[in-house]
Amino acid sequence: MKAFDFQGTPLIKTHADLSAANTLRLPCIAARYAEPATLGALRQILGEASRQQWPITLLGGGSNVLLPPALNGLALRPRLRQLWLTREGDEVLVHVGAGVNWHALVQDVAARGLWGIENLALIPGDCGAAPVQNIGAYGVELSDSLCAVQVMELNTGKVRWLNQADCAFGYRDSVFKRELSGRVVITRLVLRLSRQPTPKLHYGDLAARLSKTPTPMDVARAVSAIRQEKLPDPDLLANAGSFFKNPLVPDQQAHALLSRYPAMPNFPQGSGQTKLAAGWLIDQCGLKGVQEGAFGVHDRQALVLVHQGGGNREGLLHFAERIVEQVRERFGVVLEPEPRIIQP
């Protein structure tokens, strides 16, 4: 029995071209692809996948994945787009479906005067993908505001809730990348935002761009402006944003490096580790603006790898490994890719 919507239209497409569904524009043909817009449709599709024993690949906005040329099984992008707010005193709970565009959500709540996620403006992708990576920018992480995540189990279709602690958030990490990887699909988020001014402006030159009493929208616009100055628009130049994680190294190693490179950006974490700026490390290796075949390092932000067209994942990973090796040789620091590497 195949999955159809109420009009009799198949919910699952076959031989779907996903080249435009990932911001790196890597060529990919999925054997099957679905975009369920309701929990009922999602459960129906999961049931079909279970009967057919298709492996499932979960996708969001395509901004943080490296797709293979051919993807077997079923590629699934939830398109649940509900959005509503409930009040709790000066705090507001924002209930948002996994298929809502993240930046659109930031703009919406900022326009309502709600504080909490304005520093995360212009991060590409869907809301459902945000907890997986625990997205963060300009001194703020999603985990600072997220209080609950609704998920559906892939093998049973059962819906359940995870609280903030259940998500086991870390730096660009969560339970969804580890214990729950391949076991659940995120369907809804609940964020706790505030009407009380709580600007976080200590990162970079953010404060210098704003008045002493900014609104959430002022902060969101300033963050967007900074990102647009430093990062290429994936609609104009294919990229996946920050390609490498900022590495965490032991404090002792960071101190040794600082003795050799006093200008090296460093961010002590208070846990025996120091975060380093991957972009700075790459830049110091003279790699900013370097191109190899279809891929290159962006000429304004060394943390971003760009695809000029005509390349594939193998070529990108080869180019990325060259960067990793040069940084390792010079600094003794190992960079890790930030995007998910999807298996065929």
N, C-alpha and C positions, 0 to 999 in steps of 0.2 A: 504493500500500500504506500503510495507516494504522498508527500506532504503538499497540500494545496491550500490557498487562502479561500476566503468565503466566496470569491468570484470564480473559483476554479482555476486560478493561475498558479502554476508551480512555484513553490516557495524556494526551491533549490535550482539554481542555474548550473549548467554543465559547461565545461571548457571555457571558463571565465578568464578574461584577460585582466590581470591585476597590476599591470605595469603602471597604470595611473592611480592605483589604490595604495601606492607607497611613495613617500615624498622623495626617495632617492631615485625613483623611476627605473628601478631594476626590472628587467623583463621577467614576467612570471605568468604562467598559465595554471590556473587551479582546476583540478578535475571537477570540483563542485564548489559552489559559492552561495551563501544565503545571507540575507539582511533582515532578520525578523524584527518587527516593529512592536510586538506585544509579547507578554510572557507566554500566552497561549501558543502563539506561532513558534516561539523559541522552544517550548516544550515539545511541540509536534515535530519540529526539525530534529531535535536531539533524539527523540524516539526513533525516527527513521534512520539516523546515523547509527544508533545502537543496533537496530535490526540488521543493517547492512554491514556492521562492524567497520565503519569508516573512522579512521583517526581524525580528530578535530583540531584545527588550528584557529586560535582566536585572534582576531584583528581589531584594531581600533581605527584611528585616523591614518594609520600607516606612516607615522612620523618617527617611529622608534623601532623599526623592524628591518631586517635584511632578508628578503625573500629569495628562495631558490628559483631557478628557471622553470621547474615543474613542481607543483604542489599536489600531492596525492590526498585522498580522503576528502574532507569537507573544510573549506575555509569559512569562518563564521564571523560576521560583524554585527553585533546587536545594534539596533536603531531605535531603542526605546527613548522617547524624547519628552517624557513628562517633566514638569517643573512646578513645584508649589512651595509655599513658605508657611511656617507656623511660628508663633511668637512664644517666647519664654522670658518675660521681663525685658531687659535691655538686649537680650540675645534673641537671635532668629535662627531657626533650623531650616536649612535649605534642602529640600528633597529633589534630587535631579536624576533623571534617567541616564543610563550608560551611553546612549547615542547622542546626547547633547554635546555640541562643540564646546570645548573647554574655554576658549577665549570669549566666546559669546556669553557663557555663564559669568565669567569675571566681569565683563562689561555690564551685564544685567544687574548683578548684585551691587556693583560699584555705583551705578546710576541710582540705586535705591538708598545709597548712603550707608551700606553695610561694609564693615571692616573685617579683614581676615585673609583674603586671597588676592588682593589688589596687586601684590608684588609678583604674582604668577601670571600676569597678563601676557598675551601673545605667545604662550606656549602652545604649540600645535597639538592637534589630536582630539579625541573624544574623552568625555568625562570617565567612561568606564575603564580607560587605560591608565588614568592618572594614579590610582592606588598601586598598580603593579610596580611602577617605577618610583613611587613616592616622589612625584615631580617636585622640583624645588628651584628657586631663583631668588637672587637679591636678599639673602638672609632668611627666607621663608620656605617651609616645606608644606606639602599637602597635609601631612600628619599633624601639623599644628592646629588645623581646623576640622579635620575629619573626625566624626564621632561614630559612624556606623556604615557598613557596606552590606548591601543585599546581594546574595549570590544564588545561582541555580546550579545544583550538582549535575554534571554532565551525564553521569550514568543512570540517575534516577529521576531527574527533572524536579527534584525537591527544592523548594526555596527556603533559605535560612539566612539569618543575620549574623554578622561578625561585628564586635565592637572594636574600638581603636586598639586595645591591647591584643586582641585576637589577630590583628593584621601584622603584628611583629615588624613594625616599620624600622628601617635603618636608612643609611645613606644610599639613595637610589636602589632601595631593596625593600622587599616585603614578603609575607608568607605566600603571596600569589606567584612569586618567582621561584619558590622553593617547595614547601610541603603541599601547597594547593595547586601547583603548576599542572595543567592538564586535567584537573579534577573539577573545577568550577568555572562558571562564567559570571562576571560581575554584571549586575542588572540595574543597580541603583546606589547612589551615594546619599548620605546625610551629612551636611556640613553645619558646624556651629559658628555663626558669625555674630558680630556685635554692632550695635548702634553707637557705642561709645568710641571716640577716636583712639585708635591704637596704632598709629603709623610706625613702621619699622624702616628707618631711612639710613641706617648705619652702613649699608653696603655701597661701596664705590662712591660715585659722585651723585647719588640719588638725591640726597638732602639739598645739594647745591642747586638743583633744578626746581626746587619747590619753595613755596612760601612757608612761613612758620605754622600756618594752620591749613594744611592741605585737606582736600576731601579724598575719599577713596578713589574717585574718578581721576582726580589730579595725579595721584600716585600711579594708577594704572596707565594713564597716558604717558607719564614720564618714563615708566618702565618700558612701555611699548616703543617710545622714541629711542631709548638706549639700545634696545634689541634690534631695531631697524637699522641703526647706525653700524652695529657690529656684525649682525647676522644676515645672510642672504635670504630673500624670500623664496621658499621652496617652489612657489608657483612660477618663478622666473628662472631659478637656478636650482636644480635638483640637489637636495641635501637632507640629512636627518638631524639637523641641529648639532648639538655637541656629540661628537662621535666617541670620545673617550671620557671615562669617569675621571674626576679629580682624584688623584691617588692619595690614600692614607698611608703614612709611613710612621715608624716609631719616632718619638721625639728625639732620641739620640741621633738617628740618621738625619733628621731635619736640621739639627744643630750643626752637624758636620757639614752638610751642604751649605748652610748659611755662612759658615766660616769661609767657604770658597766663593759663594755667590750672595753677598750681603743684600742685593736688591731682589732676591727671590721672594715672590709672594708666598706667605705661609699663614696658616690659620690653625693655631693650637686648639685641639678639641677637648682638652681637660680630662682625657682618659688614657694618657700615655701615647697618644697619636697626634700627628699634625697633618692637616690637609694641605696639599700642594696644588698649584694651578697647572693643570695639564697643558693648557694652551701656551703658558709661558715656557714650559719645558720644551715643547715642540718648536716654538719660535726661536729659542736659544740654539737649537740644532740647525738653524738656517733653513727650515722647511716651509715657512709661510710663503704661499704663492707658488710652491713647487707643483708641477704637474707631471703625471706619468700615464701616458695613454689617455683613457677616458676619464681619469680621476685626478683630483688635485687637492691641495690644501688651500682653503680660502685665503685670499690676499689681505683680508682685514681681520680675520679671526682664525688663528691656527688650530683651534679646537674643532673646526668644522671641515669635513671632507665633502667635496662637491663632485657631482657627476655631470660631465659635459655632454654625455650622450654616447650611445653605442657600446657601453660597457656591460659587464655582468658581475654577479656577486663574487665569483672567483677572482676577477681582476681587482675588485675593491678590497677584498681580504688580503690579497698579496700586497697591495699598496699600503694598507694599514699596518701590516706586519713589518714592512720596511721602516715605518715611523716608530713603531714599538722598539725595534732593534736599536735604532739610533739614540733614542732616549735612554734605553737601558745601558748602552755603551758609555754614554756621557755622564749620566747622573746615577746609575745604579737603581733606577726606579722603573717598575714595570707598569705600563699603562694597560687598562682593560677597556674593551669596547663597551659602550653604553647601550647601543641597540640590541634587541633580541635577535639572535641568529636562528631563523626558523629552519627546521629540518625538512627535507623533501617529503 
